[in-house]
Amino acid sequence: MTYFAILVAGGVGKRMGGDVPKQFLRIGEKTILQHSIERFRQAFPEIRIVVSLHADYLDFWKEEMETRSIPPLIALVAGGEERFHSIQNALNVIRPDAQREDIIGVHDAVRPMVTAETIRRCYHEAERHGSAVPVIPLKESIREIHGDESHSVNRADFRIVQTPQCFRAERIINAYEQEFHKGFTDDASVVESAGYSITLCDGNPENIKITQPLDMVVARESL
């Protein structure tokens, strides 16, 4: 059985306030993207990784890989209009080599604090159940909004969803043959829409998605 990973780093958003997309910001001597790649190598040294980047930054990352001696990927692909299309492009590279029972995980490249333990758990659970999506419980109270009104809901009935989201190759490849629509908020929603069930497993609380400057403070303390 072969393990594949798609690291999605196609964004060009600059809410962090820097001159480059957040996946290229540095924590220590390494970019966020490099930290994420290394987490997967720690979990599975032989894992086959595809990185999806915005087309404008392909050359930048190729140079980064050479100067930083980053282990080679099986492919570097241009992202698409939406995250959905970026993953389609990566799956097109994987498809010729993937067997139906192989496991493909998809990870937000700006989650560099995922633990090797969480990665291994997701892949092993996907082997057993066909899918594995890491989640953590909510700590704060939440309210559901309806127009100008809101009401309390039981936070025990909800989970925060993380990545990597892992699936048997046959399932995720079939699922991404659907047409895109805005209801696809993550890979689990795409796979679920294709008629497959989703299995949840434990994530790790520090596996946050870096989207704002405060997140970088947390990451610098953790990495």
N, C-alpha and C positions, 0 to 999 in steps of 0.2 A: 504494500500500500504506500502511495506517495502523498505527502502533505504539500499543499501549495498555499501561499499567502499573497493576497492582493493588498498592498498598502496604498490607500487613496490619499493623494496629496495634490489634488488638482486645483485647489482654491488659489485665488489671488487677493483675497480679502486682506485689508490692512488695518483692521480695527485695533490691532496691537500697537499701532502708531509707528511702526518701523518702515524702512524703505523696501523691504522684501516681504513676501508672504510668510506667515507665521511658521510654516514647516521648515523654513530655512533660518529662523532665529537660532542663536547658539546658546546652549547651556554648557558652560565650560568651553571646551575646545570643539564640541560636536554640535551639529545641527539637531533640531528636534527630530527630523526625519531619520538621521543616522542613529539616534538613540532608539527609535522605534524598531528599525531594522535589527539592531543588535539584540533587542529583547527577544525577537523571534529566533535569532541564531542561538541565543542562550537556551531557549526552550527545546529547539530541534536543530542541531547543527547542519543537517542535510536538507532542511526545508527549502523549497523552491519559491523564490520571491519575485513578484512582479510589482513594480511601482508605477502608478499612474500619475502623471504630472501635467500641469498646464503646458501647452506646446511652447510657450514663450520661455520656459525654464528648463527645457530638456538639455540644452547645451551647458547651462550652468551646472546641472547635477552631474552630467558626464564628467565635467572637469573636477567637480568636488570628489567624485568617486576615485579619480586618478590621484589627485593630490593628497587625499586623506586615506588612501589604501583601503577603501571600503570593499569588502568581498563582492564579487560580481553577482548580479541579479540574472535571472533567466531572461528578463526583458524589461525595458523601460518604454512605456507607451504614453501617447498623448491622451490627455483627458478629453471629455466631451462637453456638451452644453450643460448637462446636469450630471450629478454624481452617478446616477443610473447609467448614463452613457459612458462614463469613464470606466465603470466596472464591466460593461459590455465589451469595451475595447480590450481590457485585460483578459477577460474570459476567452476572447477570440484567439489570444496567444496561447492560453492554457489548453483549450479544447482539443487540439490534435494529439496531445500527450496524455491527457487525463483518462483514466479508466473510471467506470461508473461508480465504483466504491471508494475511489480516492477522496480525500477531504480537502475542500477549498475554504479557507478562512478569509474574511474581508475585515480590514482594520483601518480605522481613522489614523492616518499617520501622525496627527497632532495629539495622540494619546501615548506619549512616551513612557508613562509610568505604569503601564500594564505589567503585571509580574509574569515571569516565566511560568510560575505555577498556574496562573489563570489561563495562559495560552495553552498549556498542556491539558488542563482540565477541559477546555472547550473542544479541542481536537479529539480527545478520547471520548467525550460524551457524544460528539457527532458521529464517531465510529459506531457507537452503540445504538443511537436513536435516529440518526439521519440528519439531525440538526442540533445546534447548541448555541444559545444566546446568553451571554453573561449579564446578570442583573444584580442590583443591590437594593435593599429596602430604603424607603424614604424615612428621614429623621424628623422633618417638620410637618406640621399640619398643612393640609391643602384644602382648597375650596374650588368647586366647580361653578363656572360663570355661565349664566343664561341671560344675555342682553344686559340689562341694568341690575339684575339680581344675581345672587350667588348663594350656594348652600354648602355646608360641610359634608365631606365624604370621608370614608374610612381609609386612612393611608395604608392600612395593612392589606388592602385589596389592590395596591399598585406597586410597581417596581420601576426603578430607573434603569434604562437599557444602556449597555456599553458595547464595546467591540473588543476582541474579534468575534464576529458572528460566523459560525462554521457550519458547513453543509456537505453532505455527500455530493460529489461532482455532478452526478446525473440531475439532482434536484435543482441546484443553483443554475446550472447551464440551461436547463429547460425553462426555469422561471424567468430568466433574463431574455428569453425569446419573446416575451410579452411586449406590447407597446407601453411606452412610458405614460404614467399619469401622476398627478401631484399627490395622490394618496400614498405613493411610495416614499415613506420617510426614512426607511433603512432597508437592509437586505432581508430581514425577517418579514417585513411587510410585502416585499416582492415575492418571496418564496411562499408565504402564506396565501397570497392572491392566486398562486398557481395550484392551490389545492393541497399543499403539504402542511403537516402539523409542525409546530415549533416547540422545542424543548428548552426550558430555562435551566441555567446553572449559575453557581455563585461567581460573581465578579470580584474585584478588589476595590475598596472605597477610594483609594488614591488614584485610580485609573480615570482621571478627569480629562476632558477634552479642552485643550488650551485654546481659549477664545478671547481672553482679555488680560490686561497687564497683571492683575492679581494672580492669575493662574501661573504666570511665569515665576512669581515669587515662590509659590508652592513647589513648582517643579525644580527650581534651583536648590531648594532645601532638601529635595528628595532624591535627586540624581547625582 
